[in-house]
């Protein structure tokens, strides 16, 4: 049965488009960024954010307002759209309106890194001083003395105004008065520390900056300011530590990076921290991000110990929700110090996952299954990632081991969103193959890339058959399809399940239904399973000898995903079977160009290495070109020296 797919055009890759747009904005090429971001009709929140910012920088305020409004309509409970709207209104000098939207940002995200300062800027904008601000400032302070409550932000705004005009005494007066009303405001302590440093009161400045850090230990600017102060005091070793902490929290902090480069010196013996600085040194230990491992399990005694051994250096807490084990699962978990909870199985993986999340106390959550292992080098990656601010989480690389045993060389490599902030709005959806992607997307916060890696053993032949995953998942998915008949992800998973069970027709029908829904809903091309639908449909046709249908799917999908090697490899296999040898060679060669890339939809690393070379060797064998066949067989062996059938 041939597949009919509507024509669709798009930029080379959504991820690549975003990265290119970010680079253009960083280089202040805003016109080109707008042009690039306007290519696709349906934009993700990350693209809309970049588009709004570029339009703002170009002074196209009405268009930027439209983009901000669009973000708010799509994600009304995320701070992103309100912050952008506030920035646009501020640029238009509509300070009162802008202030209202920045206050909405703080309501949604009380620790937003920019909103509080933006409110101060709005207050300053509403109360611009002339050249001589001293009389106006004195008058303001008299008024505030009569009605002092609720004016800490106004005092902060005027204090900053005075500071920037060189009136250090007046600025410190404003900051001290503001602290009487708002003694828990870290921004006030940071500005007070700046003023005191300029006045030469370095000991008092240290007290103020230290308090700013205590009140906001996840904010980079406090650590950077302490580094500046310590540099002035010539405590360079300790200053380095504060600049390094700044960069852990904010890797792009230019001031800290520049300061660190200036004070780098030859390594000497460990610097002894003087007694009077011990309290300052302790600030570095004031807050360390904690990571909670959240798991669900049932009768996992075969795998669980290996999983927990692999994470012992990566997490601070283990939460295991048991859905009805009759073996040693709970005993093994408790041996590792896990907090175990019982939860009745309801044919809903998301419900069980969310139960585990509800018991976590860490700042970050790592999600693993018992048949997964954290790569030995990944603990350090996760610990470092946990210091990051301004992100919702990151996807990890996952190697799905395939074949007969744990030692099999066959694997599929993908990325999976398994490390994220512990927030009440971060919850899973989906009875089977549950997702966190929709919740993460709704926050409006970006995701970071991570080098951390998971090894998944659950698809090994014996394990998969032993657990009877296919029948279990199929029953749940069929019920879910009745309740969520407009959810393309359900039909993608139904197609996957039927395909693994060797059922061609229902697999094809569900894949095609999922694709049709995604197009009707104008889903973004970077929806992870959009690409996976194309690939698995192409492979389904190839495995059943329907080579022309495979080529049809590839002809439609490769222009949409030109950097995805597995589609090119599948095309090469079918061209080879059809005797179109030169075209097959070209497809295999083109797959080789994308070696080392990892895709959310999953990819077979062999398609960019030994499998592509082996395919070329087979083609040359059929062409009776023995010398080239030998050359490429040898290259395939070099790329994968010990093939595992």
C-alpha positions as CSV (number, residue, x, y, z in Angstrom):
1,X,0.0,0.0,0.0
2,X,1.6,3.3,-1.1
3,X,1.8,6.2,1.2
4,X,0.5,9.6,0.0
5,X,2.1,12.5,1.8
6,X,1.3,16.2,1.3
7,X,4.1,18.4,0.2
8,X,5.7,20.4,2.9
9,X,8.6,22.7,2.9
10,X,10.7,23.8,5.9
11,X,14.2,25.0,6.8
12,X,16.9,22.4,6.9
13,X,16.5,21.7,10.6
14,X,14.5,23.4,13.4
15,X,17.3,23.0,15.9
16,X,19.8,24.3,13.3
17,X,17.5,27.2,12.5
18,X,17.4,28.2,16.2
19,X,21.1,28.0,16.7
20,X,21.7,30.0,13.5
21,X,19.2,32.7,14.7
22,X,20.9,32.8,18.1
23,X,24.2,33.4,16.4
24,X,22.8,36.1,14.2
25,X,21.3,37.9,17.3
26,X,24.6,37.6,19.2
27,X,26.3,39.3,16.3
28,X,23.6,41.9,16.2
29,X,22.4,40.9,12.7
30,X,18.8,41.3,13.7
31,X,17.3,41.8,10.2
32,X,18.7,38.4,9.0
33,X,17.5,36.8,12.3
34,X,14.0,38.0,11.7
35,X,14.1,36.8,8.1
36,X,15.3,33.4,9.1
37,X,12.8,33.0,12.0
38,X,9.9,34.0,9.7
39,X,10.5,31.0,7.4
40,X,8.2,28.5,9.2
41,X,4.5,29.2,9.7
42,X,4.3,27.3,13.1
43,X,7.0,28.4,15.5
44,X,8.0,26.9,18.8
45,X,8.1,29.2,21.9
46,X,11.9,29.3,21.7
47,X,11.7,30.6,18.1
48,X,9.0,33.1,19.0
49,X,11.2,34.4,21.9
50,X,14.1,35.0,19.6
51,X,11.9,36.6,16.9
52,X,10.3,39.0,19.5
53,X,13.7,40.0,20.8
54,X,15.1,40.6,17.3
55,X,12.0,42.7,16.4
56,X,12.5,44.7,19.6
57,X,16.1,45.5,18.8
58,X,15.0,46.7,15.4
59,X,12.4,49.0,16.9
60,X,9.5,47.2,15.3
61,X,7.5,47.4,18.5
62,X,4.0,46.6,17.1
63,X,5.3,43.4,15.5
64,X,7.2,42.5,18.7
65,X,4.0,43.1,20.7
66,X,2.1,40.8,18.4
67,X,4.8,38.1,19.0
68,X,4.6,38.6,22.8
69,X,0.8,38.3,22.7
70,X,1.1,35.1,20.7
71,X,3.4,33.6,23.3
72,X,1.0,34.5,26.1
73,X,-1.9,32.9,24.3
74,X,0.0,29.7,23.8
75,X,1.6,29.6,27.2
76,X,-0.5,31.8,29.6
77,X,1.1,30.3,32.7
78,X,4.7,30.9,31.6
79,X,6.7,34.0,32.4
80,X,8.3,34.2,29.0
81,X,5.6,36.1,27.1
82,X,4.9,38.6,29.9
83,X,8.6,39.4,30.2
84,X,8.9,40.0,26.5
85,X,5.7,42.2,26.5
86,X,7.2,44.2,29.4
87,X,10.5,44.7,27.5
88,X,8.6,46.0,24.4
89,X,6.5,48.4,26.5
90,X,9.6,49.6,28.3
91,X,11.3,50.3,25.0
92,X,8.2,52.3,24.0
93,X,8.6,54.3,27.3
94,X,5.3,53.0,28.5
95,X,6.8,52.4,31.9
96,X,3.6,52.1,34.0
97,X,2.2,49.4,31.7
98,X,5.6,47.6,31.4
99,X,5.8,47.5,35.2
100,X,2.5,45.7,35.5
101,X,3.7,43.0,33.1
102,X,7.0,42.6,34.9
103,X,5.1,42.2,38.2
104,X,3.1,39.4,36.5
105,X,6.4,37.8,35.6
106,X,7.4,37.7,39.3
107,X,4.0,36.4,40.2
108,X,4.6,33.4,37.9
109,X,8.3,33.0,38.5
110,X,9.4,34.6,41.8
111,X,13.1,34.0,41.1
112,X,13.1,35.3,37.6
113,X,16.6,36.7,37.0
114,X,15.6,39.9,35.2
115,X,12.1,40.9,36.3
116,X,12.9,42.6,39.6
117,X,15.6,44.8,37.9
118,X,13.2,45.5,35.1
119,X,10.6,46.8,37.6
120,X,13.3,49.1,39.1
121,X,14.1,50.4,35.6
122,X,10.4,51.1,35.0
123,X,10.2,53.1,38.2
124,X,13.3,55.0,37.3
125,X,11.7,55.6,33.8
126,X,8.6,57.1,35.4
127,X,10.7,59.4,37.6
128,X,13.5,60.8,35.5
129,X,15.6,63.4,37.2
130,X,17.2,66.4,35.6
131,X,20.9,67.3,35.6
132,X,20.9,68.1,39.3
133,X,19.1,65.3,41.1
134,X,20.2,66.1,44.7
135,X,17.2,68.5,45.5
136,X,14.7,66.1,44.0
137,X,16.2,63.2,45.9
138,X,16.1,65.1,49.2
139,X,12.4,65.9,48.5
140,X,11.7,62.3,47.7
141,X,13.3,61.1,51.0
142,X,11.2,63.6,53.0
143,X,8.0,62.3,51.4
144,X,9.0,58.7,52.0
145,X,9.8,59.4,55.6
146,X,6.2,60.5,56.1
147,X,4.8,57.3,54.5
148,X,7.7,54.9,54.5
149,X,5.9,51.6,54.0
150,X,5.7,49.9,50.6
151,X,8.3,52.1,49.0
152,X,11.4,49.8,48.9
153,X,11.3,49.4,45.1
154,X,11.0,53.2,44.7
155,X,13.9,53.7,47.1
156,X,16.0,51.1,45.2
157,X,15.2,52.8,41.9
158,X,16.2,56.2,43.1
159,X,19.3,54.8,44.8
160,X,20.4,53.4,41.5
161,X,19.7,56.7,39.8
162,X,21.8,58.5,42.4
163,X,24.6,55.9,42.2
164,X,24.8,56.3,38.4
165,X,25.1,60.1,38.9
166,X,28.0,59.7,41.3
167,X,26.0,60.5,44.4
168,X,27.4,57.7,46.5
169,X,26.2,59.0,49.9
170,X,22.7,59.6,48.7
171,X,22.6,56.2,47.0
172,X,23.7,54.4,50.2
173,X,21.0,56.4,52.2
174,X,18.3,55.1,49.8
175,X,19.6,51.5,50.0
176,X,19.8,51.5,53.8
177,X,16.2,53.0,54.0
178,X,14.9,50.4,51.6
179,X,16.5,47.6,53.6
180,X,14.6,48.7,56.7
181,X,11.4,47.9,54.8
182,X,12.6,44.9,52.8
183,X,15.5,43.2,54.7
184,X,15.2,40.0,52.6
185,X,15.9,41.6,49.2
186,X,19.2,40.3,47.8
187,X,19.3,43.0,45.0
188,X,19.4,45.7,47.7
189,X,22.3,44.1,49.4
190,X,24.2,43.8,46.1
191,X,23.7,47.5,45.2
192,X,24.7,48.5,48.7
193,X,27.8,46.4,48.4
194,X,28.7,48.2,45.2
195,X,28.3,51.6,46.8
196,X,30.3,50.6,49.9
197,X,33.1,49.3,47.7
198,X,33.3,52.6,45.8
199,X,33.4,54.4,49.1
200,X,36.3,52.3,50.2
201,X,34.4,50.6,53.0
202,X,35.5,47.1,51.9
203,X,34.8,45.3,55.2
204,X,31.2,46.6,55.2
205,X,30.9,45.8,51.5
206,X,31.9,42.2,52.2
207,X,29.1,41.9,54.8
208,X,26.5,43.3,52.4
209,X,27.6,41.1,49.5
210,X,27.8,38.0,51.7
211,X,24.2,38.7,52.8
212,X,23.1,39.0,49.1
213,X,24.6,35.6,48.5
214,X,22.9,34.0,51.5
215,X,19.5,35.4,50.4
216,X,20.0,34.3,46.7
217,X,22.6,31.5,46.6
218,X,21.6,30.5,43.1
219,X,22.2,34.0,41.6
220,X,25.5,34.5,39.7
221,X,25.9,38.2,40.2
222,X,26.4,38.0,44.0
223,X,29.3,35.5,43.6
224,X,30.8,37.7,40.8
225,X,30.7,40.8,43.0
226,X,32.4,38.9,45.9
227,X,35.1,37.8,43.4
228,X,35.6,41.5,42.4
229,X,35.9,42.5,46.1
230,X,38.3,39.7,46.9
231,X,40.4,40.7,43.9
232,X,40.7,44.2,45.3
233,X,41.8,42.7,48.6
234,X,44.3,40.6,46.7
235,X,42.9,37.3,47.9
236,X,43.2,35.9,44.4
237,X,42.9,32.2,45.2
238,X,39.5,32.8,46.9
239,X,38.5,35.3,44.2
240,X,39.1,32.6,41.6
241,X,36.7,30.2,43.4
242,X,33.9,32.9,43.4
243,X,34.4,33.6,39.7
244,X,34.3,29.9,38.9
245,X,31.1,29.6,40.9
246,X,29.6,32.5,38.9
247,X,30.4,30.6,35.7
248,X,28.9,27.4,37.0
249,X,25.6,29.3,37.6
250,X,25.8,31.3,34.4
251,X,28.3,29.9,31.8
252,X,27.9,33.0,29.7
253,X,28.8,35.6,32.4
254,X,31.2,37.7,30.5
255,X,32.4,39.8,33.4
256,X,33.3,36.8,35.5
257,X,35.1,35.1,32.7
258,X,37.2,38.2,31.9
259,X,38.0,38.7,35.6
260,X,39.0,35.0,35.9
261,X,41.4,35.3,33.0
262,X,43.0,38.4,34.5
263,X,43.9,36.8,37.8
264,X,44.9,33.4,36.6
265,X,48.3,32.6,37.9
266,X,50.7,29.7,38.1
267,X,49.5,26.9,40.3
268,X,51.1,27.0,43.7
269,X,50.5,25.1,46.9
270,X,47.0,25.2,48.2
271,X,46.1,28.7,49.5
272,X,45.4,28.8,53.2
273,X,42.2,30.7,53.9
274,X,42.8,33.2,56.6
275,X,40.6,33.0,59.7
276,X,38.8,36.2,59.0
277,X,37.8,35.0,55.5
278,X,36.5,31.6,56.7
279,X,32.9,32.9,56.7
280,X,33.3,34.1,53.1
281,X,34.7,30.8,52.1
282,X,31.7,29.1,53.7
283,X,29.4,31.0,51.3
284,X,30.7,28.6,48.6
285,X,29.1,25.8,50.6
286,X,26.0,27.6,51.5
287,X,23.9,25.9,48.8
288,X,24.8,22.9,46.7
289,X,22.1,21.7,44.3
290,X,20.6,18.3,45.2
291,X,19.6,15.7,42.7
292,X,16.7,13.2,43.3
293,X,16.5,10.0,41.4
294,X,12.9,9.1,40.7
295,X,12.0,5.6,39.6
296,X,9.0,3.3,39.3
297,X,9.4,-0.5,39.5
298,X,7.7,-3.8,39.7
299,X,9.6,-7.1,40.1
300,X,12.9,-5.6,39.0
301,X,15.3,-7.6,41.2
302,X,17.2,-8.7,38.1
303,X,18.2,-5.2,37.0
304,X,17.7,-2.8,40.0
305,X,21.0,-3.3,41.8
306,X,23.0,-2.5,38.6
307,X,21.0,0.7,38.1
308,X,21.4,2.0,41.6
309,X,25.1,1.1,41.6
310,X,25.5,3.3,38.5
311,X,24.0,6.4,40.1
312,X,25.6,6.3,43.6
313,X,27.8,9.3,42.9
314,X,25.3,11.2,40.8
315,X,22.3,11.6,43.1
316,X,21.5,12.7,46.7
317,X,18.2,11.0,47.1
318,X,16.5,7.9,45.7
319,X,12.7,7.8,45.4
320,X,11.3,4.4,44.3
321,X,7.5,3.9,43.7
322,X,6.7,0.2,43.7
323,X,3.6,-0.8,41.8
324,X,3.2,-4.3,43.2
325,X,6.4,-6.2,43.4
326,X,6.5,-9.8,44.7
327,X,10.2,-10.2,44.5
328,X,13.2,-8.5,46.3
329,X,12.8,-5.2,44.5
330,X,12.0,-3.1,47.6
331,X,14.7,-4.8,49.7
332,X,17.3,-4.0,47.1
333,X,16.2,-0.4,46.9
334,X,16.3,0.1,50.7
335,X,19.8,-1.4,50.8
336,X,20.8,1.7,48.8
337,X,19.0,4.0,51.1
338,X,16.0,4.6,48.8
339,X,12.7,6.0,50.1
340,X,10.1,3.5,48.9
341,X,6.4,4.1,48.4
342,X,3.6,1.8,47.3
343,X,1.3,2.9,44.5
344,X,-1.5,0.7,43.0
345,X,-1.0,0.1,39.3
346,X,-3.6,1.8,37.2
347,X,-2.4,1.0,33.6
348,X,-1.0,4.5,33.5
349,X,2.8,5.1,33.6
350,X,2.4,8.9,33.8
351,X,0.4,8.5,37.1
352,X,3.1,6.3,38.6
353,X,5.9,8.6,37.5
354,X,4.1,11.6,38.9
355,X,3.7,9.9,42.2
356,X,7.4,9.4,42.4
357,X,8.0,13.1,41.5
358,X,5.7,14.2,44.3
359,X,8.0,12.7,46.9
360,X,11.3,14.2,45.6
361,X,13.0,16.9,47.7
362,X,15.9,17.6,45.5
363,X,16.4,20.7,43.3
364,X,16.7,18.6,40.2
365,X,15.2,15.2,39.2
366,X,16.8,12.4,37.3
367,X,14.5,9.8,35.9
368,X,15.7,6.2,35.2
369,X,14.2,2.8,34.9
370,X,15.6,-0.3,36.6
371,X,16.9,-1.7,33.3
372,X,18.9,1.5,32.6
373,X,22.4,2.4,33.7
374,X,24.1,5.8,34.0
375,X,27.4,5.9,32.2
376,X,30.3,6.1,34.6
377,X,31.5,9.4,33.3
378,X,28.0,11.0,33.5
379,X,27.8,11.7,37.2
380,X,30.2,14.7,36.9
381,X,28.2,16.0,33.9
382,X,25.0,16.0,35.8
383,X,26.5,17.5,38.9
384,X,27.8,20.4,36.8
385,X,24.5,20.8,34.9
386,X,22.7,21.1,38.3
387,X,24.4,24.4,38.9
388,X,22.9,26.0,35.8
389,X,20.3,28.6,36.1
390,X,17.8,29.8,33.5
391,X,17.1,26.3,32.0
392,X,14.3,23.9,32.6
393,X,16.4,20.8,32.1
394,X,18.3,18.8,29.6
395,X,18.1,15.7,27.4
396,X,20.5,12.9,28.0
397,X,21.9,10.6,25.4
398,X,20.4,7.1,25.6
399,X,21.9,4.0,24.0
400,X,19.2,1.4,23.5
401,X,21.0,-2.0,23.4
402,X,19.5,-4.4,20.9
403,X,20.1,-8.0,20.1
404,X,20.5,-11.2,22.1
405,X,22.5,-10.1,25.1
406,X,23.9,-7.2,27.1
407,X,27.1,-7.5,25.1
408,X,25.5,-7.1,21.8
409,X,27.1,-4.5,19.5
410,X,23.7,-3.4,18.1
411,X,22.2,-0.3,19.5
412,X,20.0,2.7,18.7
413,X,21.1,6.1,20.0
414,X,18.6,8.9,20.8
415,X,18.2,11.7,23.3
416,X,15.6,11.7,26.0
417,X,14.4,14.4,28.4
418,X,15.2,12.9,31.8
419,X,16.9,15.6,33.9
420,X,14.8,18.6,34.9
421,X,14.0,21.1,37.7
422,X,11.8,19.8,40.5
423,X,8.7,22.0,40.0
424,X,5.0,21.3,40.6
425,X,4.2,22.1,36.9
426,X,6.7,19.5,35.6
427,X,4.5,16.4,35.4
428,X,4.3,13.5,32.9
429,X,1.4,12.9,30.5
430,X,0.5,9.7,28.6
431,X,-0.5,6.2,29.8
432,X,2.3,4.5,27.8
433,X,5.6,6.1,26.6
434,X,4.8,9.0,29.0
435,X,6.2,12.4,28.1
436,X,7.6,15.4,30.0
437,X,8.2,17.4,26.8
438,X,4.8,19.2,26.8
439,X,5.2,20.4,30.5
440,X,8.8,21.5,29.8
441,X,7.7,23.3,26.7
442,X,4.9,25.1,28.6
443,X,7.4,26.7,31.0
444,X,9.0,28.7,28.2
445,X,12.4,28.0,29.6
446,X,15.1,26.6,27.3
447,X,16.6,23.1,27.4
448,X,20.4,22.6,27.5
449,X,22.5,20.0,25.9
450,X,24.2,17.4,28.0
451,X,27.0,14.8,27.5
452,X,25.5,12.5,30.1
453,X,24.6,9.1,28.8
454,X,22.2,6.3,29.7
455,X,22.5,2.6,28.7
456,X,19.1,0.9,28.3
457,X,19.0,-2.9,28.4
458,X,15.2,-3.4,28.2
459,X,15.1,-4.1,24.5
460,X,17.5,-7.1,24.6
461,X,15.6,-10.0,23.1
462,X,15.2,-12.3,26.1
463,X,14.3,-9.5,28.5
464,X,11.8,-8.0,26.1
465,X,10.0,-11.4,25.6
466,X,10.2,-12.2,29.3
467,X,8.4,-9.1,30.3
468,X,5.8,-9.4,27.5
469,X,6.0,-5.6,27.0
470,X,4.3,-5.8,23.6
471,X,1.0,-7.2,24.9
472,X,1.0,-5.1,28.0
473,X,1.6,-1.9,26.0
474,X,-0.9,-2.8,23.3
475,X,-3.8,-3.2,25.7
476,X,-3.1,0.1,27.4
477,X,-2.6,1.9,24.1
478,X,-5.8,0.6,22.5
479,X,-7.7,2.0,25.6
480,X,-5.9,5.3,25.4
481,X,-6.7,5.6,21.7
482,X,-10.4,5.4,22.5
483,X,-10.0,8.2,25.0
484,X,-7.5,10.4,23.0
485,X,-8.6,9.8,19.4
486,X,-7.0,13.1,18.4
487,X,-3.5,12.4,19.9
488,X,-1.0,11.5,17.2
489,X,1.5,10.3,19.8
490,X,-0.8,7.5,20.8
491,X,-1.0,6.2,17.2
492,X,2.7,6.5,16.7
493,X,3.2,4.2,19.7
494,X,0.5,1.8,18.4
495,X,2.4,1.7,15.1
496,X,5.6,1.0,17.0
497,X,4.0,-1.8,19.1
498,X,2.4,-3.5,16.1
499,X,5.7,-3.2,14.1
500,X,7.7,-4.9,17.0
501,X,5.0,-7.7,16.9
502,X,5.5,-8.2,13.2
503,X,2.0,-7.0,12.2
504,X,2.5,-5.0,9.0
505,X,-1.0,-3.7,8.2
506,X,-2.0,-2.3,11.6
507,X,1.5,-0.8,12.0
508,X,1.2,0.9,8.7
509,X,-2.3,2.2,9.4
510,X,-1.4,3.7,12.7
511,X,1.8,5.3,11.4
512,X,-0.1,6.9,8.6
513,X,-2.9,8.0,11.0
514,X,-0.3,9.6,13.3
515,X,1.4,11.4,10.3
516,X,-1.9,12.7,9.0
517,X,-2.9,14.1,12.4
518,X,0.5,15.9,12.8
519,X,0.0,17.6,9.5
520,X,-3.6,18.5,10.2
521,X,-2.5,20.0,13.6
522,X,0.4,21.8,11.8
523,X,2.8,20.3,14.4
524,X,6.3,21.6,14.5
525,X,8.8,19.5,12.6
526,X,11.0,19.3,15.7
527,X,8.3,17.3,17.5
528,X,10.6,14.3,18.2
529,X,8.2,11.5,17.0
530,X,7.4,13.3,13.8
531,X,10.7,12.3,12.3
532,X,10.5,8.8,14.0
533,X,7.1,8.2,12.2
534,X,8.7,8.8,8.8
535,X,11.7,6.5,9.6
536,X,9.8,3.7,11.1
537,X,7.3,3.7,8.2
538,X,10.2,3.6,5.7
539,X,11.8,0.7,7.6
540,X,8.5,-1.1,7.9
541,X,8.1,-1.1,4.1
542,X,11.7,-2.1,3.5
543,X,11.6,-5.0,6.0
544,X,8.5,-6.4,4.1
545,X,10.0,-6.0,0.6
546,X,8.0,-2.9,-0.4
547,X,11.0,-1.0,-1.7
548,X,9.1,1.5,-3.9
549,X,7.0,2.6,-0.9
550,X,10.2,3.0,1.2
551,X,11.6,5.3,-1.5
552,X,8.3,7.3,-1.6
553,X,8.5,7.9,2.2
554,X,12.2,8.9,1.9
555,X,11.5,11.2,-1.0
556,X,9.0,13.1,1.2
557,X,10.9,13.1,4.4
558,X,14.5,13.7,3.5
559,X,13.9,17.3,2.3
560,X,12.2,17.9,5.7
561,X,15.1,16.3,7.6
562,X,18.1,16.6,5.4
563,X,20.7,15.9,8.1
564,X,19.1,12.7,9.4
565,X,21.3,9.8,8.2
566,X,19.0,6.9,8.9
567,X,16.5,8.0,6.2
568,X,19.4,8.2,3.7
569,X,20.6,4.8,4.7
570,X,17.1,3.3,4.4
571,X,16.8,4.8,0.9
572,X,20.2,3.2,0.0
573,X,19.1,-0.2,1.1
574,X,15.9,-0.1,-1.0
575,X,17.7,1.3,-4.0
576,X,20.2,-1.5,-3.8
577,X,17.4,-4.1,-3.7
578,X,15.9,-2.5,-6.8
579,X,19.2,-2.7,-8.7
580,X,19.7,1.1,-8.8
581,X,23.2,0.7,-7.7
582,X,24.7,4.2,-8.4
583,X,21.9,5.9,-6.6
584,X,22.3,3.4,-3.7
585,X,26.0,4.3,-3.4
586,X,25.2,8.0,-3.4
587,X,22.7,7.4,-0.5
588,X,25.2,5.5,1.6
589,X,27.9,8.1,1.0
590,X,25.6,10.9,2.0
591,X,24.7,9.1,5.3
592,X,28.4,9.1,6.2
593,X,28.5,12.9,6.3
594,X,26.5,13.0,9.6
595,X,28.6,10.9,11.8
596,X,28.6,11.8,15.5
597,X,25.2,13.6,15.6
598,X,22.6,12.5,18.1
599,X,18.9,12.9,17.4
600,X,15.9,13.0,19.7
601,X,14.0,10.6,17.3
602,X,16.8,8.0,17.7
603,X,19.5,7.0,15.3
604,X,21.6,3.9,14.5
605,X,25.2,5.0,14.8
606,X,26.1,2.2,12.3
607,X,24.3,4.1,9.5
608,X,27.1,6.7,9.6
609,X,29.9,4.2,9.9
610,X,30.3,0.4,9.3
611,X,26.8,-0.2,8.1
612,X,27.1,2.4,5.3
613,X,30.5,1.0,4.3
614,X,29.1,-2.5,4.4
615,X,26.2,-1.4,2.2
616,X,28.5,0.1,-0.4
617,X,30.6,-3.1,-0.3
618,X,27.5,-5.2,-1.0
619,X,26.5,-2.9,-3.9
620,X,30.0,-3.2,-5.5
621,X,29.8,-7.0,-5.0
622,X,26.6,-7.1,-7.0
623,X,28.2,-4.9,-9.6
624,X,31.1,-7.4,-9.7
625,X,33.6,-4.7,-8.8
626,X,35.6,-6.9,-6.5
627,X,38.4,-4.4,-5.7
628,X,36.0,-1.8,-4.5
629,X,33.9,-4.3,-2.7
630,X,37.0,-5.6,-0.8
631,X,38.1,-2.0,0.0
632,X,34.7,-1.1,1.6
633,X,34.4,-4.4,3.4
634,X,37.8,-3.7,5.0
635,X,36.7,-0.2,5.9
636,X,33.5,-1.6,7.5
637,X,35.6,-3.9,9.7
638,X,37.9,-1.0,10.6
639,X,34.9,1.1,11.8
640,X,33.4,-1.8,13.7
641,X,36.2,-4.4,14.3
642,X,34.0,-7.0,16.2
643,X,30.6,-7.1,14.5
644,X,28.0,-8.9,16.6
645,X,25.4,-10.6,14.5
